[in-house]
Amino acid sequence: MSVMDKIRSRRSCRKYDPKPVPKETIMQLIEAARLAPSGRNLQPWFFYVVTNMERNQKIGKEIEPRLIESVPAYAGAAEKMGVSNMLFYDAPVVIYCTIKKDGIDTKELDMGLALENLMLVAEELGLGTVPVGWAKVYGTDIVTKELEIPDDEQFIISMCVGYPDKSVTRSPKDRHEVVAKFFE
Ligand SMILES: Cc1cc2nc3c(=O)[nH]c(=O)nc-3n(C[C@H](O)[C@H](O)[C@H](O)COP(=O)(O)O)c2cc1C
């Protein structure tokens, strides 16, 4: 299967099998992220990998009321989905991603490239993923405190990882048709 096949088949996963993901497998994902390109090759990323589900649930439950206050439609959604909170979907692994505060303006883009590598390799290994921006928007202070993220790093996004629940069916991607204009 080509990289393009994986790009086409990857979808965000919001329902996970609780089965643990072996550490070596997680390391393959981190390795894919580590090898990403970055502006001036500064490699501004760092990854806090939490495989303790209770800890992730605690963080998610602390953040969730803020999310619901801002987006009331999410009230009761976790219960309907059968998960403890709407942040991390009870994924067995949550990777909390930080970038160095100093450096250059491409840092967030660098992290995006690293995480796309990670998600595509996860797809290749039969794992599901979903980036969780809400954790940053509503929970930067909570995550920073809980994981003791140092002052010179900025929490930027979380990434859920795990084996997809077998009942998950993937609908086709919803994408704009025209995203480029050619000048020939
Ligand atoms: C930067 C970023 C932040 C995201 N944050 C969330 C989030 O907080 N919660 C969530 O369920 N999905 C989140 N997603 C997943 C998007 O909703 C998803 O990628 C998009 O709907 C396209 O669907 P697909 O990933 O299945 O192709 C995020 C994706 C990106 C790239």
The ligand as a Gaussian input file, in Angstrom:
#p B3LYP/6-31G(d) Opt

LIG

0 1
 C       -5.624000      20.794000      14.495000
 C       -6.782000      19.831000      14.648000
 C       -7.542000      19.850000      15.802000
 C       -8.590000      18.938000      15.964000
 N       -9.280000      18.923000      17.144000
 C      -10.229000      17.999000      17.329000
 C      -10.882000      17.889000      18.603000
 O      -10.608000      18.647000      19.535000
 N      -11.805000      16.906000      18.760000
 C      -12.119000      16.044000      17.744000
 O      -12.959000      15.182000      17.953000
 N      -11.519000      16.115000      16.536000
 C      -10.586000      17.060000      16.307000
 N       -9.926000      17.110000      15.109000
 C      -10.270000      16.178000      14.045000
 C      -11.024000      16.866000      12.895000
 O      -12.347000      17.114000      13.300000
 C      -10.961000      15.958000      11.652000
 O       -9.619000      15.815000      11.255000
 C      -11.763000      16.524000      10.488000
 O      -13.136000      16.549000      10.798000
 C      -11.567000      15.709000       9.208000
 O      -11.942000      14.368000       9.420000
 P      -10.912000      13.159000       9.214000
 O       -9.753000      13.367000      10.171000
 O      -11.705000      11.923000       9.564000
 O      -10.447000      13.148000       7.798000
 C       -8.890000      18.020000      14.921000
 C       -8.114000      18.013000      13.772000
 C       -7.066000      18.895000      13.632000
 C       -6.213000      18.820000      12.379000

